[in-house]
Amino acid sequence: MNKQSLPKLKAAIRRAADNLLGRQAADGHWCFELESDATITAEYILMTHFMDEIDDILQAKLARYLRATQQLDSHGGWPLYHGGDLDLSCTVKAYFALKAAGDSAEAPHMQRAREAVLERGGAAKANVFTRMLLAMFGQVPWRATPYTPVELMLFPRWAPIHVDKVAYWARTTMIPLMALCSMQARAANPRGAGIAELFVTPAEEERDYFARGGVLNRVFLALDKLGRAVDPLIPKAIRRKAIQKAADWCAERMNGEDGLGAIFPPMVNAYEMYHLLGYPADHPLMQTCRKALHKLLVFRPDGSAYCQPCVSPVWDTAWALMALQHTGDDEVTQSAVQRGYDWLLPRQVLELRGDWKEHCSDQVRPGGWAFQYANDYYPDIDDTAVVAGMLHSRAQRLGDPQRYREATDRAAEWMLGLQSKNGGFAAFDADCTRYYLNSIPFADHGALLDPPTEDVTGRVLACLGLLKRPQDAEVIRRGVEYLRTTQLQDGSWWGRWGTNYVYGTWSALAGLALVGEDRQQPYIRKAIEWLYACQNADGGWGETNDSYLDPALAGQNQGVSTPNHTAWALLALIAIGEADHPAVARGIEHLLATQQADGLWHHPSHNAPGFPRVYYLKYHGYTAYFPLWALSQYQRFSHTARNGDIQRPALH
């Protein structure tokens, strides 16, 4: 970038910052839409039919969204992400929801979806969670679902299968779902919606609901069959005790109007469980569940509506502040930034020892931040690393190093207490790596566990590098070694919580830079060269979610660049000291050229996995704050932009 472009850069930063400032809530936080595929919205409609609480006006809005997201110009069904192939389970649920909402099976869009489902083997081939829902609506027999006895609640912790041995999202989803399955829940379904036409073989006659995998999978299938045989022998008192324990467990973690686990599936399962247990509609738990679910709805100007899987205010606020804090020293900007920090600080969880306590020393005190407005049982290590590092940097910028010291020390203590044995960090727990559990029939999605990941580990290293606490040296050494071990042969790192290798490589490089790793080391140079090799002809970067299915697509998107991938690549290169490389200047020029009239950037793609290969998300904020942060970092650290005043790049 030449000196003549500097006014353009500064103007672009100002326009983007002004837009982002205009989206700040009165109390200081940001919360962008968090969109998934059609599944959650379809499940919301079907929940109202399960409960006999149909709101025809709302249902029409949700149905409009489902019709709009059907891919009639390609495969005819619903994908897991923008531009993706048809997903059978998502399509079955969307079709069922539209039929429940009143769409005729003979309508052209329904015929097209039905043909697509039948071409792929029919609804019998849908995943476990879909078949469980269909069983509750009487569309498949219960033998089409895995045997999931609620008596698991009574198992000792040393048992090979135990709720504490799976990830938080699986635990909160499974426990009320086990109760529903053990009670063989039956939906009210007042309008008699059904999808018999989606089966190649009638559901009652179908005998091939479970795929046969390896030896371990076959063992679990045999145990599943044995469990069904002995189920009638379980004393009713034992079942009642287990169901009550499940109900009490959920009630303890209800989390107010932010909902059980603060994510949609547990909220729905708990709501339906309490209903089947006879809780009246005006019971506080029922009211809380209903309000929590309704708060996930997004209403659009076109008259459609959809349901979010959760909300992301802590995450959005942290990154929005990161993007904004160096865009201007004017009072308006800095006042807004400080209000954001003031909103974040009191959301640190300092009292409750959540479920994570089962995976670390009894001496570890709480100190994390959740992803959502409130989720005290399940704070997020990724969010905590970002917020704690930012609080430290803010204190330094304000000339008051002790301002947030107590909060950052508590955050570090909590995170370090959850370092896994291999040196890495997961999102919520430590050593949640009992991979045999992914072979049980219930786990056909392969997402029961929360193992350490490269991106979260990089974020923790970045935080510790900023805090510069001498006592963290060994933790840092082990974290660096974990990243060196998990680096792929081409130099990249896999991305668990963002798509995909570009995100993982940014997260790792940023962390390694801040703990002082020499960028001239061969493994660092290899990562840098990989990023340069992935740059598109237009100067940007992009990556398809198909890279989770085919690693050969790492860093590729058929030459199409996206704002968030371009920003992640630039932030990685700037953090590691490559701000003056011509490729970085080209990337900046791409962001300047693609900035929209409103000052931000937009792209239809889903940019993160909820669960790789089976569930994806579109963070609407990613195309807003990450490009702005990349531009402001370039302005700070580029030799050209700074007229020779070279500074050491940092994350914050």
Order of alpha helices (4+ residues) and beta strands (2+ residues): alpha-beta-alpha-alpha-alpha-alpha-alpha-alpha-alpha-alpha-alpha-alpha-beta-beta-alpha-alpha-alpha-alpha-alpha-alpha-alpha-alpha-alpha-alpha-beta-beta-alpha
